Amino acid sequence: MRLTLFRFATPFLLSVIFLGLTLRALFRSREISIQVLLFTSLPSTTAIPEFLGLTQMGAAPPDVREEWLVPWALCGVSFALAWAAGWWEGRQPEALLAR
């Protein structure tokens, strides 16, 4: 059961990390980006149905396959945005020195 939960938690954790990296590049202060991250609940909203199915309803992993693919898609989008934000930040050295 622990391995199954770990397998299903991986895309959720990765998408939160990549979303945080994306938001870091968009705001000047860390405090504002954290506040925005608190109100951006998209990764947790997509992960809730699969965790409820696995832990409370006794569903097998094949039963929540569709719910498992949504966080992976969100992880891919968040990764692309984090990469683009890092690339954009790297192109502007003056902006990095001003922070």
C-alpha positions as CSV (number, residue, x, y, z in Angstrom):
1,M,0.0,0.0,0.0
2,R,2.8,2.4,0.8
3,L,4.5,1.8,-2.6
4,T,1.2,2.5,-4.3
5,L,0.7,5.8,-2.4
6,F,4.2,6.8,-3.2
7,R,3.7,6.0,-6.8
8,F,0.6,8.2,-6.9
9,A,2.1,11.0,-4.8
10,T,5.1,11.4,-7.1
11,P,3.3,13.4,-9.9
12,F,1.6,15.6,-7.3
13,L,4.9,16.5,-5.6
14,L,6.7,17.1,-8.8
15,S,3.9,19.4,-10.1
16,V,4.0,21.4,-6.9
17,I,7.8,21.8,-7.1
18,F,7.6,22.9,-10.7
19,L,4.8,25.3,-10.0
20,G,6.8,26.8,-7.2
21,L,9.8,27.3,-9.5
22,T,7.6,28.9,-12.1
23,L,6.1,31.3,-9.6
24,R,9.5,32.2,-8.2
25,A,10.4,33.7,-11.6
26,L,7.2,35.8,-11.8
27,F,7.4,37.8,-8.6
28,R,10.0,40.0,-7.1
29,S,9.5,38.9,-3.5
30,R,9.2,35.4,-2.2
31,E,6.3,36.3,0.1
32,I,4.0,37.3,-2.8
33,S,4.8,34.1,-4.7
34,I,4.1,32.0,-1.6
35,Q,0.7,33.7,-1.1
36,V,-0.1,33.0,-4.8
37,L,0.9,29.4,-4.4
38,L,-1.4,29.0,-1.4
39,F,-4.3,30.2,-3.4
40,T,-3.4,28.1,-6.5
41,S,-4.7,24.7,-5.4
42,L,-4.7,23.1,-8.8
43,P,-2.2,20.3,-8.0
44,S,-4.1,19.3,-4.8
45,T,-7.4,19.5,-6.6
46,T,-6.4,17.0,-9.2
47,A,-4.8,14.7,-6.6
48,I,-7.7,14.5,-4.2
49,P,-9.9,12.0,-6.2
50,E,-7.1,9.5,-6.7
51,F,-6.1,9.5,-3.0
52,L,-9.7,9.2,-1.8
53,G,-10.2,6.3,-4.2
54,L,-7.0,4.5,-3.0
55,T,-7.2,5.2,0.7
56,Q,-10.9,5.5,1.6
57,M,-12.8,3.6,-1.1
58,G,-10.5,0.6,-1.5
59,A,-9.9,1.1,-5.2
60,A,-7.1,-0.7,-7.0
61,P,-4.5,1.3,-9.0
62,P,-6.1,0.4,-12.3
63,D,-9.4,1.8,-11.1
64,V,-7.9,5.3,-10.6
65,R,-5.8,5.3,-13.7
66,E,-7.5,8.3,-15.3
67,E,-7.2,10.3,-12.1
68,W,-3.5,9.4,-12.0
69,L,-2.8,10.7,-15.5
70,V,-4.2,14.2,-14.8
71,P,-1.4,15.0,-12.2
72,W,1.2,13.7,-14.7
73,A,-0.2,16.0,-17.4
74,L,-0.1,18.9,-14.9
75,C,3.4,17.9,-13.9
76,G,4.5,18.1,-17.6
77,V,2.9,21.5,-18.1
78,S,4.4,22.8,-14.8
79,F,7.8,21.5,-15.9
80,A,7.6,23.3,-19.2
81,L,6.5,26.5,-17.5
82,A,9.3,26.3,-14.9
83,W,11.9,25.6,-17.7
84,A,10.6,28.6,-19.7
85,A,10.6,30.8,-16.7
86,G,14.2,29.8,-15.8
87,W,15.3,30.3,-19.4
88,W,13.6,33.8,-19.5
89,E,15.3,34.7,-16.2
90,G,18.7,33.6,-17.5
91,R,18.3,35.9,-20.5
92,Q,18.0,39.0,-18.3
93,P,21.1,39.3,-16.1
94,E,20.3,42.8,-15.0
95,A,17.0,41.7,-13.5
96,L,18.8,39.1,-11.5
97,L,21.2,41.6,-10.0
98,A,18.3,44.0,-9.1
99,R,16.6,41.4,-6.9
